[in-house]
Amino acid sequence: MTRDVVPRPKTRGKTPSAATLKRKADRLWGEYIHRRDQQCRFCGKRDGKLDAHHIMVRSFAATRTDEQNGLLLCWPNCHQNVAHGDPFRAVLLYTELLGADAYAALRAKAQAGVKANTMHWRSEVAR
């Protein structure tokens, strides 16, 4: 069972903007990934700069803060060179780490959110 990280903003009487809420959610999601993994999930490195990485890009709203959509990766070796530099190798590593079924479910969740947003956008344009 997966759960999303839900931000609880300090509003001080004001309604926070959508951008503020996204930044807060991203920060909390990253903190969660750091606490959960504690080392690079590709190579096992524990020291140096470690970066929370989205498996499905952040632009997919449905999986942006999903705890299953993140891995802690060392910078720049695994994060830049593998995750962003060699997409085929990255997908192989994701399926190895998560399992093929879990990776497929994450992809489906991300794409289902896009389809819903696309359908909404198309209905608005049709008006």
LUMNULO-53803 format. One record per residue: residue number from 1; y, z, x of N, C-alpha, C in turn. Coordinates in steps of 0.05 Angstrom, whole numbers. Each point is the difference from the previous one (the first is absolute). Example, Ala and Ser with C-alpha at 12.3 -4.5 7.8 and 13.67 -1.06 7.14 Angstrom:
<nodes>
1  -114  156  264  24  0  -18  24  0  18
2  21  -14  -7  24  1  16  22  14  -15
</nodes>
This chain:
<nodes>
1  -24  0  17  24  0  -17  25  0  18
2  18  -18  -5  24  -1  15  23  11  -16
3  20  10  14  24  10  -14  23  -11  16
4  22  -4  -14  24  -9  14  17  24  8
5  15  -4  21  19  21  9  24  -3  -18
6  8  22  -14  22  -1  -18  23  16  11
7  23  -13  5  23  15  11  13  18  -21
8  9  23  9  15  18  -17  28  4  12
9  19  -18  -8  26  0  14  17  24  -8
10  17  9  19  21  20  -6  24  -16  -11
11  5  3  -25  20  -17  -13  28  12  1
12  3  26  2  26  13  -1  17  -9  -23
13  -13  -3  -23  14  -8  -24  5  -30  -3
14  -7  -16  20  3  -29  -2  -27  -13  -2
15  0  -23  -12  -24  -16  -1  -2  -16  25
16  -22  3  16  -3  -15  25  -4  -30  -6
17  9  -16  19  -3  -29  -3  -29  -8  5
18  -8  -24  -9  -27  -10  5  -5  -2  30
19  19  -8  15  -3  -3  30  -5  28  12
20  15  20  -9  -4  27  10  -28  10  -6
21  -10  -5  -24  -27  9  -7  -21  -15  16
22  4  -26  5  -19  -15  17  -1  11  28
23  23  6  12  1  11  27  -14  27  1
24  5  16  -19  -12  27  -1  -31  -3  -3
25  -8  -18  -18  -29  -4  -4  -13  -11  25
26  13  -18  14  -11  -11  25  -2  22  21
27  20  17  2  0  21  20  -23  20  -6
28  -3  8  -25  -22  18  -7  -27  -12  4
29  -3  -26  -7  -25  -15  5  -7  0  29
30  20  -6  17  -4  0  29  -8  27  11
31  12  21  -10  -7  27  9  -29  6  -8
32  -7  -8  -24  -28  5  -9  -20  -15  18
33  5  -25  7  -18  -16  17  -2  13  27
34  22  10  11  -1  14  26  -17  25  -1
35  4  16  -21  -16  25  -3  -30  -6  -4
36  -6  -21  -16  -28  -7  -6  -15  -11  24
37  12  -19  14  -15  -14  21  2  13  27
38  23  8  9  5  14  26  -7  -15  25
39  -9  -25  -3  -6  -16  23  -1  -30  -9
40  2  -18  20  -1  -29  -7  -27  -6  -12
41  -1  -12  -23  -25  -6  -14  -14  -24  13
42  13  -16  16  -13  -22  13  -12  8  27
43  15  14  17  -9  6  27  -5  30  6
44  9  18  -18  -4  28  4  21  15  16
45  21  -14  9  21  12  17  14  22  -16
46  5  23  13  13  23  -13  28  5  10
47  7  -9  24  26  6  12  18  -25  -1
48  25  4  5  19  -22  -1  10  -4  -28
49  12  -23  -5  11  -7  -26  -22  -10  -19
50  -3  14  -22  -18  -8  -21  16  -7  -25
51  -8  -21  -13  16  -11  -22  -17  -3  -25
52  10  8  -23  -14  -4  -25  3  -30  -8
53  -22  -13  -5  -1  -29  -6  -11  -5  -28
54  15  -17  -15  -10  -8  -26  -21  -23  3
55  -23  3  -12  -20  -21  1  10  -24  -17
56  6  6  -25  14  -20  -17  30  5  3
57  15  -21  4  28  3  6  15  17  -21
58  22  12  8  15  18  -17  12  -15  -25
59  3  -25  1  11  -15  -22  -18  0  -25
60  -26  7  4  -18  4  -23  5  28  -11
61  15  1  -22  8  26  -11  -24  17  -9
62  -21  -13  -9  -24  15  -10  -14  16  22
63  2  -9  25  -14  14  22  19  11  21
64  26  -1  -5  20  8  21  -5  29  9
65  -5  18  -19  -4  28  8  -28  10  -5
66  -19  -19  -3  -28  8  -4  -11  10  27
67  -13  23  -2  -11  13  25  -21  -17  13
68  -14  -17  -15  -20  -17  12  12  -24  14
69  26  -5  -4  13  -23  12  13  6  27
70  -9  20  14  12  7  25  -19  7  21
71  8  -6  25  -15  7  24  20  9  21
72  -7  19  16  17  8  23  -9  -17  24
73  19  -14  12  -6  -18  22  18  6  24
74  -10  -4  24  17  5  24  19  -24  3
75  23  7  11  21  -20  5  3  -5  29
76  2  -25  9  -1  -25  -14  -27  -13  0
77  -19  12  15  -26  -13  4  -13  -8  -26
78  -9  19  -16  -16  -7  -24  19  -9  -23
79  23  13  -3  17  -7  -22  11  -28  3
80  13  -6  22  13  -26  3  -21  -22  7
81  -17  6  19  -18  -21  11  -23  -7  -19
82  -10  20  -15  -23  -5  -17  10  -4  -29
83  12  21  -11  7  0  -29  19  -23  -7
84  20  -4  18  20  -21  -6  -4  -25  17
85  -16  2  21  -3  -23  18  -25  -17  -5
86  -22  13  -9  -25  -14  -5  -10  7  -27
87  9  -14  -21  -7  8  -28  -30  -2  -6
88  -14  -19  13  -29  -2  -6  -15  24  11
89  7  8  25  -12  24  12  7  25  -16
90  26  1  -9  9  23  -16  -17  3  -26
91  -4  -22  -14  -16  1  -25  -28  9  6
92  -12  -9  21  -27  9  8  0  30  5
93  20  10  14  2  29  5  5  16  -25
94  17  -11  -18  4  14  -26  -26  2  -16
95  -14  -21  -2  -25  0  -15  -21  19  13
96  0  1  27  -18  18  14  7  29  -5
97  26  6  1  9  28  -4  -2  9  -29
98  9  -17  -18  1  8  -29  -26  -6  -14
99  -14  -20  9  -23  -11  -15  9  -24  -15
100  -17  -20  -3  7  -25  -13  8  4  -29
101  -13  18  -14  6  4  -28  27  14  -4
102  6  20  17  26  14  -1  23  -19  7
103  -4  -17  21  20  -19  7  5  -20  -22
104  -21  -10  -12  3  -19  -22  14  13  -24
105  -6  26  -6  13  14  -22  30  4  6
106  7  6  25  28  3  8  15  -27  -3
107  -12  -21  9  12  -27  -4  4  -7  -29
108  -20  6  -16  2  -6  -29  22  17  -13
109  2  25  8  22  17  -11  27  -11  8
110  3  -8  25  26  -11  9  6  -26  -15
111  -19  -17  -3  5  -26  -13  3  3  -30
112  -13  19  -12  4  5  -29  28  8  -6
113  12  17  17  28  8  -3  19  -24  2
114  -6  -19  18  16  -23  3  -2  -18  -24
115  -24  -3  -11  -4  -17  -23  15  11  -24
116  0  27  -3  14  12  -22  30  -4  3
117  10  3  24  29  -4  5  7  -29  -4
118  -17  -18  9  5  -29  -3  1  -7  -29
119  -19  10  -15  0  -6  -29  25  10  -14
120  9  24  7  24  11  -11  24  -18  7
121  2  -8  25  22  -17  9  -1  -26  -15
122  -23  -12  -3  -2  -26  -15  8  3  -29
123  -7  23  -13  8  4  -28  30  3  -2
124  13  13  20  29  3  0  14  -27  3
125  -11  -17  17  12  -26  5  -2  -18  -25
126  -22  3  -14  -6  -16  -23  20  6  -23
127  12  23  0  19  7  -22  24  -17  -2
</nodes>
